[in-house]
């Protein structure tokens, strides 16, 4: 059941926020954030690598949340509404 639930969440249409920045050496990098997970950021040298790799990090995030019984947001949820 855990694997099915994990796969369900991995395949939802999360709100991805793209951006670029410079690292400490002044080299450009690309990042992806997921709006529904305010602390989620995945960085890579290129946009293509970021899109190839962010799901591995998302999977780990979701696994921990499921194991801890945390509430997992739905795509489109506004994380600011959860703040008090």
N, C-alpha and C positions, 0 to 999 in steps of 0.2 A: 504494500500500500504506500509506503514511504516513497519508493521510486516513482510510482505513478503520480503522486502529488507533486514531487519535485519536477518531473517532466512537464506536468501541466503548467506550473509556474514559469519554467524556463521558456515555454513557447508562447507566453502571452505577449501582447503588443505593448511593451514598455515605452515610455516617453524618453527617447534618447536626446541628450543635449551634447552637441559637438563643439569643440573649441581647439585652439592652438595656443601655445605659450612657448617660452624659452626656458631651458633648464639652467642649472648653475653655471654651465660653461658657455651659455649664450646660444646653444644649439636648439633649433625648433623641435617641438614634439606635438603630438596630437592627443587629445583626451576625449573620453566619453563619460558623461554623467547619466544617471538614471533619475529623472525627476522624482519618482515615487520613493526613492531611497536616497535621502539627502547626503548621506556619508559615502555614497558609492562613486568612485572615480577610477577609470582604467586608462592608463597612459601607454603610448607606444610611439615609435619613431615616425610612423606613417598612419594615415587614416585607414588604409587597408589592414594593417596589422592590428590596429585598435578594434576594428570590426571583427577580425578573425579571433581575437583573444578575450574580449570582454565577457563572453558567456561562461568561460571557465571561472572567472572571478564571481560572476553572478551566481553560478551553481554553488560555489562554496558559501557565499552569503546566505542563499536560500536554505542550504543544508543546516547551517547553524541556527537560523531562525526557526526552522521546522523542529529541530531537536530541542530547542529552548522553549518551544510553544509560543513564540512571539507572533504578533499579528502581522500578517503579510498584506501590504496594501494591494489594491487593484489598479491596473493601468488607468491613468487619468485621475487618480486620487491626488488631492493637493496635500503635500506633507505639512504645510503651514497650518492646516485645519487641525492637526493633531497636537500642535503646541498650545500650551496654556500660559 
